[in-house]
Amino acid sequence: MANVDSVRRDAGDGGAALRRLSLRFVGQVQGVGFRWNARNTARSVGTTGWVRNESDGSVTMELQGTDEQIAAFFGAFNRVYVHYPIEYVIDEKDEIPVHESEHEFRVRL
């Protein structure tokens, strides 16, 4: 895992630092709109990155934003499935270097 200090960058909004997480989700994560809901949620809270299905049935995501944006992402994303509960866990989570030139969140096919 990378040193957290080495992956944080000034977001240009009053000193809030950007961070980037590499995440692997397992469980009911394919066939339930997981990637598209992640994209819509990320865009609504201002995070960037990408999400894709993996051949082993998991979903991989890179999520970038401030601590507040990342927290808002997970809060909003969990609310998406409140009426259609699915079971999933984050199997892997690592801090990785920020992509300073990234400006959107996309679904990778």
DSSP file (Angstrom, degrees, kcal/mol; ACC not computed):
  #  RESIDUE AA STRUCTURE BP1 BP2  ACC     N-H-->O    O-->H-N    N-H-->O    O-->H-N    TCO  KAPPA ALPHA  PHI   PSI    X-CA   Y-CA   Z-CA
    1    1 A M              0   0    0      0, 0.0    95,-0.1     0, 0.0     3,-0.1   0.000 360.0 360.0 360.0 138.1    0.0    0.0    0.0
    2    2 A A        -     0   0    0     93,-1.0     2,-0.3     1,-0.1    93,-0.2  -0.332 360.0 -93.7 -72.5 153.9    1.3    3.4   -0.9
    3    3 A N    >>  -     0   0    0      1,-0.2     3,-1.0     2,-0.0     4,-0.6  -0.539  32.5-136.0 -65.0 126.9    2.2    6.0    1.7
    4    4 A V  H >> S+     0   0    0     -2,-0.3     3,-1.2     1,-0.3     4,-0.8   0.869 102.2  57.4 -57.7 -39.3   -1.0    8.2    2.1
    5    5 A D  H 34 S+     0   0    0      1,-0.3     3,-0.3     2,-0.2    -1,-0.3   0.817 102.4  56.0 -62.5 -29.4    1.1   11.4    2.1
    6    6 A S  H <4 S+     0   0    0     -3,-1.0    -1,-0.3     1,-0.2    -2,-0.2   0.647 109.5  44.7 -79.3 -13.1    2.5   10.5   -1.3
    7    7 A V  H << S+     0   0    0     -3,-1.2    91,-0.4    -4,-0.6     2,-0.4   0.485  90.1  95.7-109.9  -3.6   -0.9   10.2   -3.0
    8    8 A R     <  -     0   0    0     -4,-0.8     2,-0.3    -3,-0.3    11,-0.2  -0.704  50.2-178.1 -89.1 138.8   -2.7   13.2   -1.7
    9    9 A R  E     -A   18   0A   0      9,-1.5     9,-4.7    -2,-0.4     2,-0.3  -0.967  36.9 -95.3-133.7 150.6   -2.7   16.4   -3.8
   10   10 A D  E     -A   17   0A   0     -2,-0.3     7,-0.2     7,-0.3     6,-0.1  -0.486  27.6-155.0 -64.0 126.6   -4.2   19.8   -3.2
   11   11 A A        -     0   0    0      5,-2.9    -1,-0.2    -2,-0.3     6,-0.1   0.521  34.3-119.8 -83.0  -5.8   -7.6   19.9   -4.9
   12   12 A G  S    S+     0   0    0      4,-0.2     5,-0.1     1,-0.1    -2,-0.1   0.684  85.0 108.4  77.4  16.8   -7.4   23.7   -5.3
   13   13 A D  S    S-     0   0    0      3,-0.4     3,-0.3     0, 0.0    -1,-0.1  -0.411 108.1 -53.7-124.6  56.6  -10.5   24.2   -3.2
   14   14 A G  S    S-     0   0    0      1,-0.2    -4,-0.0     2,-0.1     0, 0.0   0.720 105.9 -52.0  84.9  20.8   -9.2   25.8    0.0
   15   15 A G  S    S+     0   0    0      1,-0.3     2,-0.2     0, 0.0    -1,-0.2   0.402  86.7 149.4  99.2  -3.6   -6.7   23.1    0.8
   16   16 A A        -     0   0    0     -3,-0.3    -5,-2.9    -6,-0.1    -3,-0.4  -0.487  43.5-131.0 -65.7 130.2   -8.8   19.9    0.6
   17   17 A A  E     -A   10   0A   0     -7,-0.2    50,-0.5    -2,-0.2     2,-0.3  -0.609   8.9-132.5 -87.5 140.8   -6.5   17.1   -0.5
   18   18 A L  E     -A    9   0A   0     -9,-4.7    -9,-1.5    -2,-0.3     2,-0.3  -0.647  26.1-178.1 -83.0 147.2   -7.4   14.8   -3.3
   19   19 A R  E     -B   65   0B   0     46,-2.2    46,-2.1    -2,-0.3     2,-0.4  -0.960  14.8-146.0-139.4 159.8   -7.0   11.1   -2.8
   20   20 A R  E     -BC  64  96B   0     76,-0.6    76,-2.5    -2,-0.3     2,-0.4  -0.995  10.5-162.1-132.1 130.6   -7.5    8.1   -5.0
   21   21 A L  E     -BC  63  95B   0     42,-2.9    42,-2.3    -2,-0.4     2,-0.6  -0.909  11.2-150.5-113.5 138.5   -8.7    4.7   -4.0
   22   22 A S  E     -BC  62  94B   0     72,-3.0    72,-2.2    -2,-0.4     2,-0.3  -0.948  29.1-176.6-102.2 123.3   -8.4    1.4   -5.8
   23   23 A L  E     -BC  61  93B   0     38,-3.4    38,-2.6    -2,-0.6     2,-0.4  -0.926  22.5-162.1-127.4 145.6  -11.4   -0.8   -4.8
   24   24 A R  E     -BC  60  92B   0     68,-2.0    67,-2.7    -2,-0.3    68,-1.2  -0.984  13.9-162.6-126.9 119.6  -12.5   -4.4   -5.5
   25   25 A F  E     -BC  59  90B   0     34,-3.3    34,-2.1    -2,-0.4     2,-0.3  -0.832   7.8-176.0-102.3 137.2  -16.1   -5.2   -4.8
   26   26 A V  E     + C   0  89B   0     63,-2.4    63,-2.4    -2,-0.4     2,-0.4  -0.930  44.0  48.5-129.0 157.4  -17.4   -8.8   -4.5
   27   27 A G  E    S- C   0  88B   0     -2,-0.3     2,-1.8    61,-0.2     3,-0.3  -0.937 112.5  -1.4 119.1-142.8  -20.9  -10.2   -3.9
   28   28 A Q  S    S+     0   0    0     59,-3.5    30,-0.1    -2,-0.4    -2,-0.1  -0.579  89.2 124.1 -83.9  78.1  -24.0   -9.2   -5.9
   29   29 A V        +     0   0    0     -2,-1.8     2,-0.4    28,-0.4     6,-0.2   0.441  51.9  67.2-121.3  -3.0  -22.2   -6.6   -8.1
   30   30 A Q  S    S+     0   0    0     -3,-0.3    -1,-0.1     1,-0.1    29,-0.0  -0.963 101.0  19.9-120.7 140.8  -22.9   -7.7  -11.6
   31   31 A G  S    S+     0   0    0     -2,-0.4    -1,-0.1    -3,-0.0    -2,-0.0   0.597 103.1  87.0  83.0  12.1  -26.3   -7.7  -13.3
   32   32 A V  S    S-     0   0    0     -3,-0.2    -2,-0.1    54,-0.0    -4,-0.0   0.175 107.8 -99.4-127.0  15.8  -27.7   -5.1  -10.7
   33   33 A G  S  > S+     0   0    0      3,-0.1     4,-2.8     4,-0.0     5,-0.3   0.678  73.8 145.2  76.2  17.2  -26.8   -1.8  -12.3
   34   34 A F  H  >  +     0   0    0      1,-0.2     4,-2.2     2,-0.2     5,-0.2   0.910  69.0  44.0 -56.8 -49.8  -23.7   -1.5  -10.0
   35   35 A R  H  > S+     0   0    0     -6,-0.2     4,-2.4     2,-0.2    -1,-0.2   0.913 116.3  46.0 -65.1 -43.0  -21.4    0.2  -12.5
   36   36 A W  H  > S+     0   0    0      2,-0.2     4,-2.5     1,-0.2    -1,-0.2   0.879 113.9  48.3 -70.9 -37.6  -24.1    2.6  -13.9
   37   37 A N  H  X S+     0   0    0     -4,-2.8     4,-2.5     2,-0.2    -1,-0.2   0.875 110.8  52.2 -67.9 -36.3  -25.2    3.6  -10.4
   38   38 A A  H  X S+     0   0    0     -4,-2.2     4,-2.9    -5,-0.3    -2,-0.2   0.932 110.8  47.9 -62.7 -44.9  -21.6    4.1   -9.3
   39   39 A R  H  X S+     0   0    0     -4,-2.4     4,-2.5     2,-0.2     5,-0.2   0.941 113.7  45.8 -61.1 -48.4  -21.1    6.4  -12.3
   40   40 A N  H  X S+     0   0    0     -4,-2.5     4,-1.8     1,-0.2    -1,-0.2   0.903 115.5  47.0 -63.1 -40.9  -24.2    8.4  -11.6
   41   41 A T  H  X S+     0   0    0     -4,-2.5     4,-1.5     2,-0.2     6,-0.2   0.929 111.8  50.3 -66.1 -45.7  -23.4    8.7   -7.9
   42   42 A A  H  X>S+     0   0    0     -4,-2.9     5,-2.0     1,-0.2     4,-1.0   0.914 111.5  48.3 -59.8 -43.7  -19.8    9.7   -8.6
   43   43 A R  H  <5S+     0   0    0     -4,-2.5     3,-0.3     1,-0.2    -1,-0.2   0.865 108.4  54.9 -66.0 -34.9  -20.9   12.4  -11.0
   44   44 A S  H  <5S+     0   0    0     -4,-1.8    -1,-0.2     1,-0.2    -2,-0.2   0.793 115.1  38.1 -70.8 -26.8  -23.5   13.7   -8.6
   45   45 A V  H  <5S-     0   0    0     -4,-1.5    -1,-0.2    -3,-0.3    -2,-0.2   0.450 115.3-110.7-103.7  -2.2  -20.9   14.2   -5.8
   46   46 A G  T  <5 +     0   0    0     -4,-1.0    -3,-0.2    -3,-0.3     2,-0.2   0.647  67.0 140.4  87.3  15.7  -18.0   15.3   -8.0
   47   47 A T      < -     0   0    0     -5,-2.0    -1,-0.3    -6,-0.2     2,-0.2  -0.540  34.8-151.8 -86.5 160.2  -15.7   12.4   -7.8
   48   48 A T  E     +D   64   0B   0     16,-2.5    16,-2.9    -2,-0.2     2,-0.3  -0.714  41.7  82.5-120.5 174.2  -13.7   11.1  -10.8
   49   49 A G  E     -De  63 105B   0     55,-2.1    57,-2.0    -2,-0.2     2,-0.3  -0.965  62.3 -87.2 135.0-149.4  -12.4    7.7  -11.7
   50   50 A W  E     -De  62 106B   0     12,-1.9    12,-2.5    -2,-0.3     2,-0.3  -0.978  18.7-153.9-158.5 165.1  -13.7    4.6  -13.4
   51   51 A V  E     +De  61 107B   0     55,-1.6    57,-3.3    -2,-0.3     2,-0.3  -0.992  16.5 172.5-144.2 145.0  -15.5    1.3  -12.7
   52   52 A R  E     -De  60 108B   0      8,-2.5     8,-2.5    -2,-0.3     2,-0.2  -0.995  32.1-112.6-153.1 151.3  -15.5   -2.0  -14.6
   53   53 A N  E     -D   59   0B   0     55,-0.5     2,-0.3    -2,-0.3     6,-0.2  -0.565  31.9-145.4 -75.8 145.7  -16.8   -5.6  -14.4
   54   54 A E    >   -     0   0    0      4,-2.7     3,-1.8    -2,-0.2    -1,-0.0  -0.812  21.6-116.4-111.2 156.7  -14.1   -8.3  -14.0
   55   55 A S  T 3  S+     0   0    0     -2,-0.3    -1,-0.1     1,-0.3     4,-0.0   0.693 111.9  63.2 -66.6 -18.7  -14.3  -11.8  -15.5
   56   56 A D  T 3  S-     0   0    0      2,-0.1    -1,-0.3     1,-0.0     3,-0.1   0.386 122.7-100.4 -86.9   5.1  -14.3  -13.4  -12.0
   57   57 A G  S <  S+     0   0    0     -3,-1.8   -28,-0.4     1,-0.3   -30,-0.2   0.380  88.2 114.3  93.7  -3.8  -17.6  -11.7  -11.1
   58   58 A S        -     0   0    0    -32,-0.1    -4,-2.7   -30,-0.1     2,-0.4  -0.363  60.3-129.9 -89.7 175.2  -16.1   -8.8   -9.1
   59   59 A V  E     -BD  25  53B   0    -34,-2.1   -34,-3.3    -6,-0.2     2,-0.4  -0.998  14.4-154.8-128.0 132.5  -16.1   -5.1   -9.9
   60   60 A T  E     +BD  24  52B   0     -8,-2.5    -8,-2.5    -2,-0.4     2,-0.3  -0.862  16.4 178.5-106.1 140.8  -13.0   -3.0   -9.8
   61   61 A M  E     -BD  23  51B   0    -38,-2.6   -38,-3.4    -2,-0.4     2,-0.5  -0.998  23.2-158.8-141.1 143.4  -13.2    0.8   -9.2
   62   62 A E  E     -BD  22  50B   0    -12,-2.5   -12,-1.9    -2,-0.3     2,-0.4  -0.997  21.8-172.1-116.4 124.7  -10.8    3.7   -8.9
   63   63 A L  E     -BD  21  49B   0    -42,-2.3   -42,-2.9    -2,-0.5     2,-0.4  -0.969   3.3-173.7-124.1 127.1  -12.4    6.6   -7.1
   64   64 A Q  E     +BD  20  48B   0    -16,-2.9   -16,-2.5    -2,-0.4     2,-0.3  -0.975  29.5  91.1-127.9 133.9  -10.8   10.0   -6.7
   65   65 A G  E    S-B   19   0B   0    -46,-2.1   -46,-2.2    -2,-0.4   -18,-0.1  -0.968  71.6 -54.2 174.1-172.8  -11.9   13.0   -4.7
   66   66 A T     >  -     0   0    0     -2,-0.3     4,-2.6   -48,-0.2     5,-0.2  -0.339  58.3-101.3 -76.2 167.7  -11.6   14.8   -1.4
   67   67 A D  H  > S+     0   0    0    -50,-0.5     4,-2.4     1,-0.2     5,-0.2   0.906 125.9  50.8 -55.2 -41.5  -12.3   12.9    1.8
   68   68 A E  H  > S+     0   0    0      2,-0.2     4,-2.4     1,-0.2    -1,-0.2   0.903 110.3  47.9 -66.3 -41.5  -15.7   14.6    1.9
   69   69 A Q  H  > S+     0   0    0      2,-0.2     4,-2.4     1,-0.2    -2,-0.2   0.904 112.0  49.4 -65.7 -41.2  -16.5   13.7   -1.7
   70   70 A I  H  X S+     0   0    0     -4,-2.6     4,-2.2     2,-0.2    -2,-0.2   0.918 112.1  48.0 -65.5 -42.6  -15.6   10.1   -1.2
   71   71 A A  H  X S+     0   0    0     -4,-2.4     4,-2.3    -5,-0.2    -2,-0.2   0.914 111.9  50.3 -61.8 -42.2  -17.7    9.9    2.0
   72   72 A A  H  X S+     0   0    0     -4,-2.4     4,-2.6     2,-0.2     5,-0.3   0.882 107.6  55.2 -63.4 -38.0  -20.6   11.5    0.1
   73   73 A F  H  X S+     0   0    0     -4,-2.4     4,-3.1     1,-0.2     5,-0.2   0.961 110.4  43.6 -58.2 -52.7  -20.1    8.9   -2.7
   74   74 A F  H  X S+     0   0    0     -4,-2.2     4,-2.1     1,-0.2    -2,-0.2   0.875 114.3  50.2 -66.2 -36.8  -20.4    6.0   -0.3
   75   75 A G  H  X S+     0   0    0     -4,-2.3     4,-1.4     2,-0.2    -1,-0.2   0.945 116.4  40.9 -63.1 -47.7  -23.4    7.5    1.5
   76   76 A A  H  X S+     0   0    0     -4,-2.6     4,-1.2     1,-0.2    -2,-0.2   0.892 113.6  53.5 -68.7 -39.9  -25.3    8.2   -1.7
   77   77 A F  H  X S+     0   0    0     -4,-3.1     4,-0.8    -5,-0.3     3,-0.5   0.903 107.2  51.4 -63.8 -40.9  -24.3    4.9   -3.3
   78   78 A N  H >< S+     0   0    0     -4,-2.1     3,-0.6     1,-0.2    -1,-0.2   0.860 106.3  55.5 -63.6 -34.7  -25.6    2.9   -0.3
   79   79 A R  H >< S+     0   0    0     -4,-1.4     3,-1.2     1,-0.2     4,-0.3   0.773  94.2  69.2 -69.4 -24.7  -28.9    4.8   -0.6
   80   80 A V  H 3< S+     0   0    0     -4,-1.2     3,-0.4    -3,-0.5    -1,-0.2   0.887 106.5  38.5 -57.9 -38.7  -29.3    3.7   -4.2
   81   81 A Y  T << S+     0   0    0     -4,-0.8     3,-0.4    -3,-0.6    -1,-0.3   0.239  81.4 107.6-100.0  13.0  -29.9    0.1   -3.1
   82   82 A V  S <  S+     0   0    0     -3,-1.2    -1,-0.2     1,-0.2    -2,-0.1   0.859  91.1  35.0 -61.1 -35.1  -32.0    0.8    0.0
   83   83 A H  S    S+     0   0    0     -3,-0.4    -1,-0.2    -4,-0.3    -2,-0.1   0.516 127.2  40.2 -96.0  -6.3  -35.2   -0.5   -1.7
   84   84 A Y  S    S-     0   0    0     -3,-0.4    -1,-0.2    -4,-0.1    -2,-0.1  -0.606  88.7-159.1-136.8  72.1  -33.4   -3.1   -3.7
   85   85 A P        -     0   0    0      0, 0.0     2,-0.3     0, 0.0    -3,-0.1  -0.283  12.9-180.0 -64.8 133.0  -30.9   -4.5   -1.3
   86   86 A I        -     0   0    0     -5,-0.1     2,-0.6     2,-0.0    -5,-0.1  -0.893  24.6-125.5-122.3 158.1  -27.8   -6.3   -2.6
   87   87 A E        +     0   0    0     -2,-0.3   -59,-3.5     2,-0.0     2,-0.3  -0.922  44.3 140.6-109.8 123.1  -25.0   -7.9   -0.7
   88   88 A Y  E     -C   27   0B   0     -2,-0.6     2,-0.3   -61,-0.3   -61,-0.2  -0.982  26.9-159.5-151.7 159.5  -21.5   -6.8   -1.4
   89   89 A V  E     -C   26   0B   0    -63,-2.4   -63,-2.4    -2,-0.3     2,-0.9  -0.953  30.8-110.8-135.6 157.4  -18.3   -6.1    0.4
   90   90 A I  E     -C   25   0B   0     -2,-0.3   -65,-0.2   -65,-0.2     3,-0.1  -0.829  34.1-178.3 -87.4 109.0  -15.1   -4.2   -0.5
   91   91 A D  E     +     0   0B   0    -67,-2.7     2,-0.3    -2,-0.9    -1,-0.2   0.805  67.5  20.1 -81.0 -32.6  -12.6   -7.1   -0.8
   92   92 A E  E     +C   24   0B   0    -68,-1.2   -68,-2.0    -3,-0.1     2,-0.3  -0.998  61.2 176.0-139.8 142.2   -9.6   -4.9   -1.5
   93   93 A K  E     +C   23   0B   0     -2,-0.3     2,-0.3   -70,-0.2   -70,-0.2  -0.936   9.4 166.6-148.7 122.5   -8.9   -1.2   -0.9
   94   94 A D  E     -C   22   0B   0    -72,-2.2   -72,-3.0    -2,-0.3     2,-0.4  -0.985  35.5-121.9-136.3 146.5   -5.6    0.6   -1.5
   95   95 A E  E     +C   21   0B   0     -2,-0.3   -93,-1.0   -74,-0.2   -74,-0.2  -0.732  39.8 177.8 -79.7 133.1   -4.5    4.2   -1.7
   96   96 A I  E     -C   20   0B   0    -76,-2.5   -76,-0.6    -2,-0.4   -34,-0.0  -0.866  37.0 -70.2-132.6 167.5   -3.0    4.9   -5.2
   97   97 A P        -     0   0    0      0, 0.0   -90,-0.1     0, 0.0     2,-0.1  -0.268  53.0-110.0 -62.2 143.6   -1.5    8.0   -6.9
   98   98 A V        -     0   0    0    -91,-0.4     2,-0.8   -80,-0.1     3,-0.1  -0.432  16.8-137.7 -69.4 142.8   -3.9   10.7   -7.9
   99   99 A H    >   -     0   0    0      1,-0.1     3,-1.6    -2,-0.1    -1,-0.1  -0.864  20.1-172.3-101.7  95.3   -4.6   11.3  -11.6
  100  100 A E  T 3  S+     0   0    0     -2,-0.8    -1,-0.1     1,-0.3    -2,-0.0   0.740  78.6  54.3 -65.2 -25.0   -4.5   15.1  -11.7
  101  101 A S  T 3  S+     0   0    0     -3,-0.1     2,-0.3     2,-0.0    -1,-0.3   0.442  81.7 111.1 -90.3   1.1   -5.7   15.4  -15.3
  102  102 A E    <   +     0   0    0     -3,-1.6     3,-0.1     1,-0.1   -54,-0.1  -0.580  34.8 170.8 -80.8 136.3   -8.8   13.3  -14.8
  103  103 A H        +     0   0    0     -2,-0.3     2,-0.3     1,-0.1    -1,-0.1   0.374  55.0  31.9-127.7   3.1  -12.1   15.2  -15.0
  104  104 A E        -     0   0    0    -55,-0.1   -55,-2.1     2,-0.0     2,-0.5  -0.950  68.0-115.5-152.1 170.9  -14.9   12.6  -15.0
  105  105 A F  E     -e   49   0B   0    -57,-0.3     2,-0.3    -2,-0.3   -55,-0.3  -0.961  39.7-177.0-111.7 129.0  -16.0    9.2  -13.8
  106  106 A R  E     -e   50   0B   0    -57,-2.0   -55,-1.6    -2,-0.5     2,-0.6  -0.886  29.9-122.5-128.9 158.1  -16.6    6.6  -16.5
  107  107 A V  E     -e   51   0B   0     -2,-0.3     2,-0.5   -57,-0.2   -55,-0.2  -0.868  27.9-149.8 -92.6 124.3  -17.8    3.0  -16.9
  108  108 A R  E      e   52   0B   0    -57,-3.3   -55,-0.5    -2,-0.6   -58,-0.0  -0.841 360.0 360.0 -96.0 131.6  -15.1    0.9  -18.6
  109  109 A L              0   0    0     -2,-0.5    -1,-0.1   -57,-0.1   -57,-0.1   0.420 360.0 360.0 -98.2 360.0  -16.4   -1.9  -20.7
